[in-house]
Amino acid sequence: MSETIEKVKCLIIGSGPAGYTAAIYAARANMNPVLYQGTQPGGQLTTTNEVENFPGYPEGVTGPEMMMELQKQAERFEADVRDGWITKVDFSSDVHKVWVNDEKEIHCDTVIISTGASAKYLGLDSEQKYLKLGGGVSACAVCDGFFYRNQEVVIVGAGDSACEEAHYLSKLCKKVTMLVRRDEFRASKIMANRVKNTENIEILFNTETDEVLGDGQVVNGVRVYNKVTKEKHEIPATGFFVAIGHKPNTDIFKGFLDLDETGYIINVPGTSKTNIDGVFVSGDAADHVYRQAITAAGTGCMAALDAERYLASKDADFEVATSTYN
């Protein structure tokens, strides 16, 4: 082995609630974890201004603040948190090989993948502006719907997830306007009928977003246009929700790990195990159903425990730490 190759007992790829929780558990189990934070340290939650549904924060917390606290907690137990991102992997042999920034090579006994998934957006300048400002653009109704109670919002999307989020918003908001690009839903019939039969959901077919409107700080409307008539009009709204899907950040694992048709890593049900021994997955890289900070943290815990047991099965001198469970 070259002197330039680092040997690591447990490598965690990605931060966020899943990665940091895995690091906390792995560090407490004497696995000496090394965590690379990736291109967005802290993950998607760093783009969320207010988090009010994570247990233990009665007054709420900002996403960046929560991620900083999780990182500090992992480092308290001597987890090695590093800048940089994994650009290539090779899981074709018993030695799990990864490369950092296309340069540094690391050989790992275990790997925990916590690379998450990125929400898809329309790409409008105005959409991105208010997304970055935290002023009314969101890709998660369950996360942010509470902030729009008794207000009027717009949601873009036509699939099952969009229908589910629109229905969720209808229970909180005065009115939900749903923009569907085509003349029909892509969603299942039962989900489409659910939103069609909800009184305070208005569905606009053949309609696309022209611009997200606002006062420079927060959203106050959406300008849309009809693809058939070419007419434009404005919809008053304080919230603009985008529900056109997520893309899991798993491209570098293609050819090694089993992925579903949309790119999510397939895990063994009830575990964090993948099809490669010693490689585990946590968070939104595998979860396309819940996509919440608390569920991501839970799977981070699972991945660390599974990795710990794997190491114990391979090395008689490595004992499962009972403190991990406390």
N, C-alpha and C positions, 0 to 999 in steps of 0.2 A: 504494500500500500504506500502510495506517495505521501511524503510529509505534508503536502498541501491538502490532503483529504482529511476532513474532520470526522471523527466517529462520535455518533450521538445515540444515546439510549432511547430517547423519545423526542421526535421532532413534531412540532405543531405548526401547521401551515395556515396562517390567517388568524386575525384577532376577532374582535367582537365578543358578544356574550358567550358563544360556544368555545372559541379559542382560549379566551382568558379563564373560563371555568375549567376547561381541560387542564390548563397550566397549573391552576391552583391545586387541583386534585393530584395531578402527576407529581408536582413538587412535594406535596405532603407525603407522597408514597415513595420518596427517595428515588424518583426516576430521572432526576436532573434534566427536566424538559428544556428544550430550546424552542422558542416561539419566534417566527418571523411574521411581522405585522402585515405585510403586504402593501399594495399600492394605496390602500385607504385605512390607515391605522385606526382601529376601533370599529371598522365596518360601517354598514348602512346607518347604524344608530347615531353616528356622529352628525348625520344630517337632520336629526330630529330635535327640535327645540325643547319640547316638553314630553317627558315620559311619566305617565301617571298610573300605569297599570302593572308596574313591576313591584312585587311585594317588598316591603321594608322601607318604602319611601312615602310616608303618609302625606307629605307636602309636595310630592312629585320631585323630579330631578331632570336636568337636561341630559340629552343623549351623550354629548361629549364628557360631561362631568361623571356620568355613570361609568363610561369606558375608562376614564382616568383612574377612578377608584378601583375598578376591577384589575387594571394593570398593576396598580400599587399593591393590591392584595396578593396577586401572583408573585410579584417581586419580593414581597415580605417573606415568602417561603423559598426564595432564591431561584425562582424560575428565571431563565435567561431570555429576556425579551429584547429582540433585535429589530433594527430597521432592515428593510430589504424585502424582496419577494422571490418566490420560487418560480423559475422560468422553464424548468424542464425536469422530468422525473424518468426513472427507469425501474420498474417493478418486475422485471422479467426474471430475476434470480432471487435467491434467499436474502441477498443484501439489497436493501431498499436504497436506491441512489437518487439524490436530488441535487439540483444546481441552483445556486442563489445568484440572481442578476447575471445569468449566463457565464459566470466565472467560477465561483467557489463551489467545490464538490463536497457533498456530505453523504456519509454512509450511515444509515439509521437502522436500529433494531426494530423500532416501531414508528409509524407515522400516523398522526391524527390530522385529518383534513377538515378545516373550518373556513373554507374560502367563501362561503355564502352564495348569495344570488343577487343580481342587480335588477332593480325594477326597470322596466322599459318605459320610456317617455316619448312624447310626440316629437320632441326636438325643437319646439318653437322657442325663439329667444325670450319671449315674454313668459313662457312656462318656466324656463330655467331660471329666469331672473327671480320670480317669486318663490320658486323652490329653494333657491339659495338664501333668500331673505327669511324663509320660514313664514311667509306672509299669506299662506292660503292654498298652496299646491301640495298635494300628498299622493302617495301611491299605496296607502294603507288606511282603509276606512275604519278597521277595528282599532288601529293605533290612535287615529286622530279625529274620528267622528265625534267624540264627546265634545270637542271644542266648538262644534257647529250646532249645538242643540238649539232648536227653534229657529234656525236660520235656513236660507235657501242655498243649495249647492248644485253643482254640475258634476256628473261622472261620465267618463268616456270608456266605452268597452262594449263587447257584444257576446262574450263567452260566459261560461258558468260562474267564474270568479267575479266578473263584473256584475252579473245579476245578483249574486250573493251579497256583494258589497253594497249595491244599490238598495237592496231590501233591508240590509242592516242600517244604512243611513236613513231610510224612511221612518225608522222607529225613533230617530233622534231629531230629525230635521223637519222643518215646516214643509219644504218642498224639495224634491230631487228631480232634476232634469237629466235624462239619460241620452247620450249622443251615440247613435249607432251608424257606422259608415255605410252599411249596405241597407237593403230593403227588408232584411230579416236578421234574426239573431243567429249566432253560431252556437249558442247555448242549447242545452237539452230542452225538450219541450216543457218539462215540469218546471224548470227554472225560469224559462221565458214566461210561462203563464203566471208564475208567482209575481213577477214585477208588473206584468200587464194588468193584473187584478189588484194591485196596490194603489189605493186612491190617490196618494200624494206623490206618485212617480209619474212624470210625463216623459214619454219616449218619443224622440225625434229621429226617424229613420232617414237614411240618405243624407246624413248631416255630419259635417266635419268642423273641427275647431279652427277658426281663422286667427284668433289672438286671445290671450288671457289679459283682461283689463284690470287696472288697479290705479291707486293713487301714488305709486312709487314705493309704498311700503307694504300694503296689503291688497289682496284681490277684492274687487267690487263688481266684477262682471265677466262675461265671456262673449266674444263675438263669434258667431257661427255662420256657416253658409250651407245652403242646400245644394247638393251635387246635381240634382235634376233641374231645379228652377234657376240655379245660380244666384238666388237671392240671399242677402246677408241680413242678420238682425242680432241684436244684443240681448243677453239674458242676465238679469241681475243675479248675482251670487257672491257669497263671501268665501266659498270654498270650491276648489277645482280638483277633483279626484281622477287619477289616471289608473285604469284597470285593464291594461292591454297585455299583461303578462310579465313574467320575470325570466331572466336568463341566468341559469346557474353558472358560477365561475369555475367551470370544471374542464375547460378545453385541454389543459395540459395533461389530463389523466386519460384522454381518449386512447384506446388501444391497450390499456392496462386494466382499467376498472370497468365493470359493467355499468352502463348508463342507460336510462330510459330514453324514449324517443325525443324528449325535450332537453336531455343533457343532465338530468339529476342523477346522482350516484345511487345505485341500488344497494341497499343494505339488507343483511339478513334480518327478517322481521323480529322485533323485540330486542335487537342488539344494535351496536354500531359497526359491526363487522362488514367488510366488503368481500368481494370474491378473492382478494389477495390476503393471505395470512400475514398478520402483523400490520395491516393498513386498515384504519378505522375512519369513520366519517361522522361529523356532528354538524348541527345547525342547518342552515338553509341550503347547503350544497346537496342535501338529501331530502329536506322537508319542503314539499310543494303544497302542503295542506294548511298548516298552522302559521308558519313564518312569524313567530312572535319571539321577543327577547327571552321570555321565561322558558319557552320550550327549547330554544337554542341552548340556553344555559344548562337545561336538564340533559340534553344529549351530549353536551361537552363533558358533563360528569360521567355519563355512560361510557363515552369513548375512553376516558382516562382509566376507568375501572376495567374495561375490557382489555386495554393495552397492558395494564398492570398484571392481570391474570395471564395474558399471553406470555409476558416476560417470565413470570413465575413458572409457567409450564416448560419453558425452554432452558431455564437456568435454575438449578437446584439451590444455588446460593442466594437467589433473589427471592425474598419472602414478601408475601402480600402484607402490606402495612395495615394493621388494624386501625390505626389513627385516621386512615383515609375515610372511614365510614362515620367519623364523629364530627 
